[in-house]
Amino acid sequence: MSVSKEKPVFGFNRNILFTGLTSFLTDTSVKLIYSVMPMFLLSIGASKTSLSLIEGIAESTASLLKTCSGFWSDRIGKNKPFMLIGYGLSAFILPLYSLAVTPFHVLYLRFVERIGKGIRTAPRDSLVAASALQGQSGKSFGLQKAMDNSGAIAGPLIAFALLTLLPGNYRAIFLIAGLPALAGVFVILFGIREAKKKKNELLSKFRFKDFPTKYYLFLAIVFLFTLGNSTDALLMVKAHDVGVRVALIPLVYLITNLVSVLLAVPIGSLADKIGKEKVLIAGYSIYSVVYYGFGVAHSATAVAALFALYGVYSAATDGIQKAFVSDLIDSNKKGTGLGIYNALLGVTLLPASLIAGYLYDAVDASVPFYWGAGAAAGAALLLLLLHRTAMR
């Protein structure tokens, strides 16, 4: 039976649900580590600039794989093998953080782990797009985002419990962290079905001219926005700077993911109805407000409120961008188009993180947040102009 013709489960195709479960399990592992990694890096001698550099290099150097894996999944008409390799590599690497003794070790492991993400991301998003019910791309990517963020809730909660029981024992946390990601690999093996394509539907060659102009204009807007969207690690450092205790930082970050989980599917459904551009404009605008707020915040209460509003931005932007991209391109190019999009995000994160880290260390702690607010406001304005031009 064709994947698209299977009976929906809870209003979704089964591939959407199992892909979401895989993301939940893997993100539980990743966010469990990510929520304590900034403090671990600082404890072994990393500066805020090197912290940002590690994140930027890890994401950016693996980003070309997102385009390559997307193209090859379109070329052979299969997504599942790329997902198995990508998620499997992450599950193998995550416990090895327990062996790191210098920031360079973390950089190396982070780079290899992100290679796994580079291999799996575009084929996974292509599978979601191909498995989405008619007219429900926003809702389907919204569920994917909600499951991602559900894992991002479970991970910090586990981290908080472990930090409370084993204060400062980051290495024990890293050893435990690989278990949910390993379970995610088995979900792919036994739960996900390939969204097969006919031979005449496969992509034979890549040509830039085969993608619409609006796709490239939107990528330019995403580039501007991402240039001011540095690593969330700086938000956690900011929380620590205004007085939030180390053990509570995972819980503060949890607020963002909880809000995003609650709103991702409803906002995705809203985007399907009123138009994804409108929702993205609102999301970019909210980000601008949030980052300006982080620049002026001086209390733990204000930071907690901003993390909650940051969750609204996340629900209105992350999954909706992917859904919008998938709507702009033909079915036989979705893996490639989403791969280019994901690669752009990863490549841009390096200069974004370097700019933010340098501004934080060398200029003033508030300046990187003002920079992010300005870039987001510019992206919102440009997308509004693009939307109005298309409406004429």
C-alpha positions in Angstrom: 0.0 0.0 0.0 1.2 3.5 -0.8 2.3 5.5 2.2 0.0 8.4 1.2 -3.0 6.1 1.0 -2.6 4.5 4.4 -5.3 5.0 7.0 -4.5 8.1 9.2 -3.7 7.5 12.9 -4.7 10.4 15.2 -5.1 12.5 12.0 -1.5 11.7 10.8 0.1 9.2 8.5 2.0 6.5 10.5 5.3 7.7 9.1 4.7 11.1 10.6 4.1 9.6 14.0 7.1 7.2 14.0 9.4 9.9 12.6 8.2 12.1 15.4 8.9 9.4 18.0 12.4 8.9 16.6 13.0 12.7 16.9 11.6 12.6 20.4 14.0 9.9 21.6 17.0 11.3 19.9 16.3 14.9 21.1 15.9 13.6 24.6 19.5 12.3 24.4 20.9 15.4 22.6 19.1 18.0 24.8 20.0 16.0 28.0 23.7 16.7 27.0 23.1 20.1 25.5 21.5 21.5 28.6 24.6 20.9 30.7 27.3 21.2 27.9 27.9 25.0 28.3 28.6 24.6 32.0 30.8 21.5 31.4 32.8 23.4 28.7 33.3 26.3 31.1 34.4 23.9 33.8 37.2 22.5 31.5 38.5 25.9 30.5 36.4 27.0 27.5 35.6 30.7 27.0 32.2 32.0 25.8 33.8 32.7 22.4 35.2 29.1 22.1 31.8 27.8 23.3 30.1 29.5 20.4 32.9 28.5 18.0 32.4 24.8 18.9 28.7 25.0 18.2 29.3 26.9 15.0 32.0 24.7 13.5 30.1 21.5 14.5 27.0 22.6 12.7 28.6 24.3 9.7 31.2 21.8 8.7 28.6 19.0 8.5 26.1 21.1 6.6 27.1 20.2 3.1 26.0 16.6 3.9 22.5 17.8 4.3 22.4 18.8 0.6 24.2 15.7 -0.5 22.1 13.3 1.4 18.9 15.1 0.3 20.0 14.9 -3.4 20.9 11.2 -3.1 17.6 10.4 -1.3 15.8 12.0 -4.3 18.0 10.2 -6.7 17.4 6.7 -5.4 13.9 7.4 -4.1 14.7 6.2 -0.5 15.0 8.0 2.8 15.1 5.3 5.5 18.8 4.2 4.9 20.0 7.8 5.4 17.9 8.0 8.6 19.3 4.8 10.0 22.9 5.8 9.4 22.4 9.4 10.7 20.5 8.6 13.8 22.7 5.5 14.5 25.9 7.6 14.3 24.5 10.1 16.9 23.5 7.3 19.2 27.0 5.9 19.1 28.8 9.2 19.6 26.7 10.7 22.5 28.1 8.6 25.3 31.7 9.3 24.2 31.4 12.9 25.6 32.2 11.3 28.9 35.8 10.8 27.8 36.4 14.5 26.8 38.9 16.4 28.9 39.5 19.5 26.7 37.2 21.7 24.6 39.0 20.3 21.5 37.7 16.8 22.4 34.2 18.2 22.6 34.6 19.9 19.3 35.7 16.7 17.6 32.9 14.6 19.0 30.3 17.4 18.3 31.5 17.5 14.7 31.2 13.7 14.2 27.8 13.7 15.9 26.6 16.5 13.7 27.7 14.5 10.6 24.9 12.1 11.7 22.5 15.0 11.7 23.8 16.1 8.3 23.1 12.6 6.8 19.6 12.2 8.3 18.0 15.7 8.3 17.0 16.3 4.7 15.9 12.7 4.0 13.8 12.7 7.2 12.2 16.1 6.2 11.6 14.7 2.7 9.9 11.7 4.2 7.7 13.9 6.3 6.8 16.0 3.3 6.0 12.9 1.2 3.9 11.3 4.0 1.9 14.4 4.9 -1.8 14.3 4.2 -3.0 16.7 1.5 -2.9 20.3 2.6 -1.4 19.5 6.0 2.3 20.1 5.5 2.3 22.8 8.2 0.5 20.5 10.7 2.8 17.6 9.9 6.0 19.6 10.3 4.4 21.1 13.4 4.0 17.6 14.9 7.7 16.9 14.0 8.7 20.1 15.8 6.4 19.3 18.8 8.1 15.8 19.2 11.5 17.4 18.9 10.7 19.8 21.7 9.0 17.0 23.8 12.4 15.4 23.8 13.9 18.8 24.6 11.7 18.8 27.7 12.5 15.3 28.7 16.2 15.8 28.3 16.6 18.8 30.6 14.3 17.2 33.2 16.5 14.2 33.3 19.6 16.5 33.4 18.1 18.4 36.3 17.4 15.2 38.2 20.9 13.9 37.6 22.5 17.2 38.5 20.6 17.2 41.7 21.6 13.6 42.6 25.2 13.9 41.2 26.2 17.6 41.4 28.8 18.4 38.8 29.1 14.8 37.5 28.7 15.6 33.9 30.4 12.5 32.7 27.8 10.2 34.2 25.1 12.2 32.4 26.9 11.8 29.1 27.1 8.0 29.6 23.3 7.7 30.3 22.4 10.0 27.4 22.9 7.6 24.6 20.1 5.2 25.7 17.0 7.0 24.3 18.9 7.7 21.0 19.6 4.0 20.6 15.9 3.3 21.1 15.2 5.7 18.3 17.2 3.7 15.9 15.0 0.6 16.6 11.9 2.8 15.9 13.3 3.5 12.4 14.0 -0.1 11.8 10.6 -1.5 12.8 8.2 1.5 12.6 8.9 3.6 9.5 8.0 2.5 5.9 9.7 3.8 2.9 7.7 6.4 0.8 8.7 4.8 -2.5 8.7 6.6 -5.8 8.4 5.3 -9.3 11.5 5.4 -11.5 10.2 8.2 -13.6 9.7 10.3 -10.5 13.3 10.1 -9.4 15.6 13.1 -9.7 18.4 12.4 -12.3 20.4 15.6 -12.0 20.7 18.8 -10.0 20.2 22.1 -11.7 19.7 25.4 -9.9 17.3 26.7 -12.6 14.9 23.9 -11.7 14.0 25.6 -8.4 11.6 28.6 -8.4 12.8 32.2 -7.8 10.6 32.5 -4.7 12.5 29.6 -3.2 15.9 31.4 -3.6 14.4 34.7 -2.3 13.1 33.0 0.8 16.5 31.4 1.3 18.1 34.9 1.3 15.6 36.0 4.0 16.4 32.9 6.0 20.1 33.7 5.7 19.6 37.2 7.1 17.5 35.9 10.0 19.9 33.1 10.8 22.9 35.4 10.8 21.4 36.9 14.0 20.2 33.6 15.3 23.3 32.3 17.3 23.5 29.3 19.5 21.0 29.0 22.3 24.0 28.3 24.6 24.4 32.0 25.0 20.8 32.3 26.3 21.7 29.8 29.0 24.9 31.7 29.8 22.8 34.9 30.0 20.4 33.1 32.5 23.4 32.2 34.6 24.8 35.8 34.4 21.5 37.2 35.9 21.6 34.8 38.8 19.9 31.5 37.8 21.6 28.6 39.6 23.4 26.1 37.4 21.1 23.2 38.4 18.0 25.3 37.5 19.3 26.4 34.0 17.9 23.2 32.3 14.5 23.9 33.8 14.6 27.5 32.5 15.4 26.3 29.1 12.6 23.7 29.5 10.1 26.5 29.5 10.8 27.3 25.9 10.3 23.7 24.8 7.1 23.3 26.8 5.5 26.3 25.2 6.7 25.2 21.7 5.3 21.7 22.2 1.9 23.1 23.2 1.7 25.5 20.2 3.6 23.7 17.4 0.7 21.7 16.0 -2.0 24.4 16.4 0.2 27.0 14.8 1.1 24.6 12.0 -2.6 24.0 11.3 -3.2 27.8 11.4 -0.3 28.2 8.9 -2.0 25.7 6.5 -5.2 27.8 6.7 -4.0 31.5 6.6 -0.7 31.1 4.8 2.8 30.2 6.1 4.3 33.6 5.2 2.0 35.4 7.6 2.9 33.0 10.5 6.7 33.3 9.7 6.5 37.1 9.7 4.9 36.9 13.2 7.6 34.4 14.3 10.5 36.6 13.2 8.9 39.6 14.9 8.5 37.7 18.1 12.2 36.6 17.9 13.2 40.3 17.5 11.3 41.2 20.7 12.7 38.3 22.6 16.3 39.0 21.8 15.9 42.7 22.5 14.5 41.6 25.9 17.5 39.4 26.6 19.7 42.4 25.9 18.0 44.6 28.5 17.0 41.9 31.1 18.6 42.0 34.5 16.5 39.5 36.6 15.8 35.8 36.6 12.1 36.5 36.4 12.4 38.5 33.2 14.7 35.8 31.6 12.1 33.1 32.5 9.4 35.1 30.8 11.6 35.6 27.7 12.3 31.9 27.5 8.5 31.3 27.4 8.0 33.9 24.6 11.0 32.2 22.8 8.9 29.1 22.7 6.2 30.9 20.8 8.8 32.0 18.3 10.0 28.4 17.9 6.6 27.0 17.3 5.8 29.7 14.7 9.1 29.4 12.8 11.1 26.2 12.8 8.6 23.7 11.4 6.8 26.3 9.4 9.9 27.3 7.5 10.4 23.6 6.4 6.8 23.3 5.4 7.0 26.5 3.4 10.1 25.3 1.6 8.5 21.9 0.9 5.4 23.7 -0.6 7.6 25.7 -3.0 9.4 22.8 -4.7 8.3 19.8 -6.8 7.8 16.4 -5.1 10.9 14.8 -6.8 13.1 17.6 -5.5 11.9 17.9 -1.8 15.0 16.1 -0.4 17.4 18.3 -2.4 15.5 21.5 -1.7 15.2 20.8 2.0 18.8 19.8 2.1 19.9 23.1 0.6 17.7 24.9 3.2 19.1 22.9 6.1 22.7 23.4 4.8 22.2 27.1 4.6 21.1 27.1 8.3 24.1 25.1 9.3 26.7 27.1 7.3 25.3 30.5 8.5 25.4 29.3 12.2 29.2 29.6 12.1 29.5 33.3 11.4 26.4 33.9 13.5 27.9 32.1 16.5 31.3 33.8 16.0 29.7 37.2 15.8 27.6 36.7 18.9 30.4 35.1 20.9 32.9 37.9 20.1 30.3 40.6 20.8 29.5 38.9 24.2 33.2 38.6 25.2 34.8 41.6 23.7 32.1 44.3 23.5 29.2 43.9 25.9 26.9 41.1 27.0 23.9 42.8 25.6 25.2 43.6 22.1 24.8 40.1 20.6 21.1 40.2 21.5 20.6 43.6 20.0 22.3 42.3 16.8 19.9 39.3 16.7 16.9 41.5 17.2 17.9 43.7 14.3 18.5 40.8 11.9 15.1 39.2 12.8 13.3 42.5 12.3 14.9 42.9 8.9 13.9 39.4 7.9 10.3 40.0 8.9 10.2 43.2 6.8 11.7 41.5 3.7 9.3 38.5 4.0 6.4 41.0 4.3 7.6 42.7 1.1 8.0 39.3 -0.7 4.5 38.3 0.4 2.9 41.5 -0.8 4.7 41.4 -4.1 3.5 37.8 -4.7 -0.1 38.9 -3.9 -0.1 41.5 -6.6 
